[in-house]
């Protein structure tokens, strides 16, 4: 069954909404004691923060704020298919850069200001690849049909 251009636009927009909502939720959860372990050691930024979302992913106030802002951006950009695609692909590239940053930066380094740990690093890889794939695959037919006109 062939998707109409409207259905294809709707799919990429829905994906951006879902991704944005998840980032917004994750950012908020990072501020909730119990969901974030070692909450009393939550620092503004830097590798000194021992707070961990779900006991796994190292977070800080800055890290949580970035997730919230990234989520808001996703929800705002999901209003149009072209901006939804930009959010997914561009955001995916940002997360791949963060993955590389995490690989080359020691967890205890002062350069680790976000902060990130090994779990964050691999999550960033999956997020980056997943977001790029969503942006490309869900808008591919739309781009192909535009070039055949």
N, C-alpha and C positions, 0 to 999 in steps of 0.2 A: 504494500500500500504506500503510495507516494504522499509525502507530507506537503501541504500547501506552504507558500512562503510565510504566511501568517503563523502557522503552526511551528515552523522552524524558528522564527523570531521568538515566539513564545517559549520554546524550549531553552534557548540560550538565556533569555531573560529570567526564566524560572531557575535555571542553574545558578545564575549570579545572585538571585534573591536568597536561595538556599545557602550558598557559600557565605554570603554576607551575614545572614542570620546566625549561622554557626559561629563565625568569627565574633559577632556581637555577644552571643551567649558565652563563648569561651572567655572573652574579656571580662564580662561581668562575674562569671564563676571564679575567676582568679582573685576576686576581692571577697570571697565568701570563706570564712574559716570553716574547717572541716572538709570542704571540697578541695581547698588548698591547705596542704599540710605545712607545718612549721610557719603558720601564718604570722606569728609574732616576729619572725625574722624577715618579713617582707620589707625590702628596702626600695627606695625610689628607682635606683638603677645599679648596675654593676654586678660582678660575679659574687659579691658577698651575700646576696639574697639566697637564703636557703629554703625559701618558700617554694613548694612544688604543687602545681595543679594536678589533682588526682594522685598525688604522691609520686609523680613521674617527671613532669615537665617543669623545669626551673622557670620561675616567673618573678617579675618585679612590678612595681607600680607602673613604670614606663612600658614594660612588656604588655601589661593588661590594657593600658590606654591605647597602645598601638593596635591591639586586637579590636578594641571597641571602635576606633576610628576607621580601621580597615573594613569592619563590618558595616558601619554607616555608609562608607563609600560604596560598598557592594550593593546595598539596598537602594541607594540613590542612583547608581549607574545602571541598575537593572530595569530602569524605566524605558530604555530604548535598546534595541537589539545591538546596534553598533557599539554603544558604550558598555553594554553587558559583556560583549566579546572582548573589548579592550580591558575591562576589569579582570576578566578571567585570564586572558593571555598575559597581560602586563603584570597582574598580581602573581601569576605563576612564575614569571621571570624573576620578580622580586624574591620569591621564596627560594628559587634555585640559587640566587646570589647569597641569600641568608644561609643556605645549606653549605655553600663553599666557604663563607665567612666562618661558620661554626667548625668546619673541618680544619681550617688553618689557624684558628684561634684557640689557645688552650683554655679549658674551662676555668682555670684560676688566674688567667691573664687580665690585666687592667684593661686590655682592649676588648674584653668580653663584657661590654657595658649593657647589652640588651637585657638580661643575660640568657645564654643558651647552654644546654648540656647535650650529651650524646643523644638522648631521646628526642630532644628538640631538633637536632641536626637531621635525623632520619625522617622525622615527621615533616620537616621543611622540604626534603626531597620528594616525598610522596605528595604533599600539597602542591608543590611546584609543577610536577609532572601531571597530576590530576587536573589542576586548574587549566593548564595549557591544553590538555587533551579535550576537556569540556568546551573550552572556547573555540577550538578549531573544529572539532567533530560536530558540535551542535550548530555551527554557523557555516559549515562547508557547503551544503547544497545551496544556501542563499547566495554565497559568493560565486559558486559555479553557475547558477542561473543568471546572475547579473552579467557574467562575462559572455554568455551565449546569446544575449539579446542584441 
